Amino acid sequence: MNFLIKPYESVGLVQLGMTPKQVRRALKCSPSTFVNPDSFEISDHSGVLGLNIGYRAPNHLCDRILLFRPASPIFQNRSLLKRLSMEKL
């Protein structure tokens, strides 16, 4: 799945500041959810989408979005995973 990156705003349909419920509804999936017992932060993981989303306690709003294969991150109309690391954007 292609994920268009808008810095400090969104990655695909996931916007920073969304609740877990809003993210799950937007993605139409039920990711695996993990709770950090030390900080009570929540993170959702979807290997099918290649997505890991973190929610900061205490209000649990999305504050970080991590992408990995099979996700296809797009930034400035260029695929980030189909590039050599030394190529300029």
N, C-alpha and C positions, 0 to 999 in steps of 0.2 A: 504494500500500500504506500502511495506517495504521501509525504507529510511536508507541506510547505511551511518553512520556518519564517516567522515574523519576530525578530529579536525583541525581547522584553514584552511580548504580547501573546503569541500563540505558536503552536506546532500542529498543523492540520486543524482538526476540529476542537482540539484541546486548548483552552485559554488559561493563562495564569490567573489565579484567583477563583477558579471553579471549585465546587465541592465534589467529593467523590461521586455522589449521585448524579450530578450534572455531567461529569466526565463519562461515566458508564452509559448514560442515556445518549450522549453525543456519539460515542463509539459503537453503540449497540452491541456491547459485549459484557461479559462478567469475568473480569480479570481475577487472578489470585491476589488476595489482600494480606498484607503483613503488618503487624503492629510492633514497633520497637518498644520493648518493656521499659527501657531506661528513659526514653524521651516522650513516649506515647505518640510519636509521629507515625503516620500511616503511609504505606506505599502500595500501589497497585502494579501488578506485573502481568503482561500479556505476551507470551512467547510467540503466539500466532501473528500478532501485529508487530512485534519487535519494539515494544514500548514499556517503559517503566516510569510511573508517575509518582511523585512525592508530595505529601500534604503535611504542612507544618502544624504542630500543635500550638495552641489549644483549639483554634477554630477549624483546623483541618481544611485549609484552602490550598489548592495546587500552587506550589512554588518552584517545582523543577520537573523537567520532562527529559527523559533519556531515551535515545533511539538506538537500536541495533538491528542487525539483519533478522528478519526479512524486510524491515521497514526501509523505505527509500526516502531519506531526507533531501529536500530541495531547498536551496538557498540562492537567491538572486537568479532564478531560473536555471540553476545548475545542480546536477545530482552530486551530493557530497561523497557517496560511497563508490562512485564509478570514476574516481579521480586518483591520480598519483598524489601522494602527500606533498610533493614539492611543487605541484602546480598552483599557480595563483588563481584566486577567484576572479 
